[in-house]
Amino acid sequence: HRVENIELPEGEKVVFLTGLILHEVARWNMKRKDYTQALMFLEHAENDFRHCSQELFNSVDNYGVLNLDITWCYLQLQDSQRLVEVRERLENAEKYFNQCFGINQQRLKELEDRSGRHHILFLRLQVLWGVWFFLNQNLDQSRMALNKAEKLLDQLLVDDFSVTELVHQDYTTREARLALRASGGNIEEAKSYIEEKRQQKAAAQIRRETLHRPIDEGHSDDTCSERNGTSDQINQVAQINSDSSPVAGSQPQPPNGETSSPSPTPATSAATGAQCNREDDDILREILTYLPNDIDDYIDVSLEEQEVIVRQYKSKLH
């Protein structure tokens, strides 16, 4: 969570990071409506997440979100063959959200999380439950879930006039929409929220620039160790991309044993090591372009898809 530090063993940190990156690549494809490609990356992410401890997933919502996104792809692809596993995935999502957010979202209140991200997640959860119950002929349960989704939609949709008012005060449309959603439509609170988010984003940018710093500028021993420790995982993600839709700028590695050159001198070894580190840096920079600059990227959605599905299935219930 943004306010809590979670200590992880190095090996678990690597696979968790890889899973997060793969999940973000999947989300990028979901925004492009490429649900087939998104589902492939989500399944790769799930394979990595399965190597993480249960204790970790009791503290974060990532595995719950993953189950939700996989089910959303099933819906968009109209994959009826996966219907049998949908219930388990939705139950998993609900379980991890409740563990992460606390009863009545008490943990979010303690952490002063005002983003409204959990409302977006629960909205999508109720929409998917509504569809699942409908397809299984449980119409009463379907109606109940869709009514909950409709209520959440009413809370999350923002007033266009308020957005325009904030835009006229030199805030962006994205900032205005997210802030109004987080503040319940209160314009003054929305302004305060935007300023707070700008400060957080500036601090995050400094951290990202530190990670992007070229090798010849120097890294601390800890930074180098961490980057070298994740090198294989970075190349794993790059390879997945190259197998499906190549990542621009990534370079294939030459096969082992291609040439029989003499044993390298220390100077040659140092140069080769520096070149490999630069290549890892290039791959890492490319992979990081898929990651959002701030946590609110996931809730920067219009909710039109959810609104259409709610209307569609509620009309079938009448």
N, C-alpha and C positions, 0 to 999 in steps of 0.2 A: 504494500500500500504506500501511497505517496508520503505519509507521515511516519511510517514505521519502517525501521531497518530490520531485515530478516537475514540472519547469518546462515549461509549454506556451505557445506563442504565443497571443495573445488570441483570435484567430478560432477556433483549434482548441479552446481552453478552453470557448468558448461552445457549440460543437456537441457537445462531449463531455459538458458539464453537461446539455444538453438531452436527450441520449441516456440519461444516467443517470436523470434524472427520469422520462422515459417508461418506462424499464425498471422503476423502482420502482412506477409506477402499474400496470404489467402484473403485477408480483408481488402487488400488493394484490388485483387481480382473480383471480389464481390462488389465493390463499388463500380467496377467496369461491367458488371452483370455477366461476367464470365464464371458461372457457377461450377462448371465442370473442372476448370483449372483450379478454382478456389478449393473445391472439395479434395483434390489431390494433395494440395499443400496442407489442408487441415488434417488429413489422415497421416501425413508425415509428421506434423506437429504432435499429434496424439501419440505416435510411437515414441517420440522423445519424452513427452510428459509422463508416460508410463514408467519411466526410469526414476521419477521423482518420488519423494516420500509422501505418505498420506498427511503427515504433519504440515508439510508445506501447503498442500491444497486445502487444508482446513483454515489457512490464514489468508489466502488470496482467492480471487474469483476466476482466475484464468482458465481452469479446467471446466468450470461451469459455463463460461462464455464459449469455450471451444465446442462443448456439446450443443449449445444453443445454435452456434453458427453452422455446425454440420447439419443439424435438423433443418435450419433455414434453407440450406442448399438443397436438401432432399425435396422440400416443398417447391422451390423454384424450378427444380428439374422434373417435378412431378414423378418422382421415383417411388412408385407404389411397392416395389420389391423390398424397400428398406423400412416399410411401415412397421414391421414386427419389432424393430429395434428403436423406434422413435420414442415409445413410452419410457424405456429405460434411460434414454439420453435426456429426456425432459425431466425425469425424476432426479437424475444426477445433477442437472443444472440447478434445479430448485433446491436440492440439498446443499450444494456448495455455496449458493447465494445466501441461504439462511445462515450457514456456518460463518461465512465471511462478513456479512452485514449485521448479523445479530438479530435477535427477536425484535420485531417492529423497527428494524434498522437502527437499533440502539448504538451499535459500534460506529456507525457513520456519524451519529450525533456527537459521540465522544471525540471523534477525530475531526469534527467540524468540516465534514465533506459536504459541500453544498452544490456539487456539480450536477446532481440529478441523474448521474449515469445509471444508478440502480433502477430508476424509474424506466429508463429506456430498456434495460435488460428484462425487467418484469413485464413490460408491455409486450415485448417480442415473445416472452415465455407464454403469456396468456393467449396471444394470437395463435401460437403453435398448438397449445392445448385445445383451443377452440376448434381448430381444423382437425386435429387428431380425433377428438371426441366425435365430431361430425362424421368423419369417414368410418368410424366404428359404430355408427348408428346410436350413439349415446347423446341424444339431442338436448336433454335437460342440462347435462354437464357442459355441452358445447355452448349453449346459450349463456350459462353462468360465466364461463371463461371469456366469451366475447364481450359480455357486459362489463367485466372487469377491465378488459383491454380498452373498451370505449371510454370508460371513466378515466383511465390513465392518459389516453389520447387528449381528452379535454384539458387535463392538467398540463400537458406538455406542449400543446400547440400555442404559439405566441401570437400576440396581436400585431398585425402589420403596421398599424399606426405607431405603436411604441417602437418598433424596429426602425421606422423612418425617422422618428424623433431622435433616436440615438445616433443614427448615421449622420444626421445634420449637425451633430455635435462632434464630428470627426472620429467616430468609432466605425469599425467595419461592420458589414452586415453579419458576418459570421460571429464577431464578438457580441453584437447586439442580440442575436438570436440565442446564443448559448447563455449569455448573462441573464436575459429575461426568463429563460427556462429555469435557470438556477435560482433566481430570486422570486419566482412566482409571479412575474409580471411587474414587479415594483421597479420603476425606472431609477430611482436614487440608489437602491441596493444593487441594481444592475451595473451602474457606473462604478461603484466600489468593487464589485466582483471583477470587472474588466481590468481595473488598475492592479488588483491583486494577481490576476492571471498574467498580466504583462510582466510583472516582477518575477514570477515563477518561470515564465518562458525565457526571460533574459538570463536567469541563473542556469537553466537547462542548456541554453545555447553555449554558454561558457564551457560547460562540461563536455558538450559535443565537440567544440573546437579543440579542446585538450586532447580528445581521443583522435581527432583528425590530424593532429600536428605531425608533420613529416618526421621520419626517423632521424634524419641528420640534425634535427634541432635537439634531439636527446630525449630520453624517457627515464624515469626513475626505474630502479631495479624491480620494484613491485609491479609497475605498469608493464614493463617488458615481459615479466614472468606471466602476468595474466593474459597478455595478448598472445604470447607464444603458446600458452596452455589451451587457448581456444582456436588455434590455427586450424587444426584438423576439422573442427566443427564448422568453421567459416567456409572451408573448402567443400564440406559436405553440402551446405546450403547452396553454394555456387554450382555444384555438380547437379543438384536437383533442378535448378533453374536451367542449366544448359541442356539437360535431357528433355525439358518440356518447351520452354521458351527462353532462349539464351539471354543471359544478363549482359547488357552492353558493357564492353570494356574488360570483361573477365577473360583470362588467358588459360587455355588448357595446359596441363602440366606434361612435359615430355615423359614418355614411358621409361621405366627403370631399365638400365642395361642397354640403352640405345647405342651408346658408343663405349669404347674401351679406352678411356683416356688415363694417363698416369695419375698416381695419387696426388691430390692437390697439395700445394704448399700452404703453410699457415696464412699467408697473405691472400692466396686464392680462396681458401676456406672462408676467411673473413668477408671477402668481397661477395662470395656466393651466399653467405648467410645474410648479408645486408640486402642483397637483391631479393632473396626469398621473403625477408621481412617487408620489403617495399611492395612485393606482389601481394602479400597478405593484407597490407594496408590498403592497397587498391581494391581488393575484393571486399574488405570490411567496409570501406567507404561506399561501395556500390550497394552492398546489402543494407547499410544504414539508411539509404535513400528511401527504403520502404517503410522505415519506422516513423511514426508520427512525432512531431516536435513537442507535443504535449498530450496529456492523457485525455483531454476533451475531444480529440479527433474522433474517437469512437461514437460520441453522441452528436457530432456535427452532421445530423441527418434530417431530412425534411419530414420523415414519418409518412410520406405519401403511400409507400408500399403497404405499410401496416394498416393505414386507413382504408385503402382499397380492399384488402383482404377481409377486414372486419365487416365492411358494408356488403361485400359479396356473400359471405357465409351467413350473415344475419338475415339477408334477403331470402336465403334458401330455407331458413327456419320458420318463415311465416307461411 
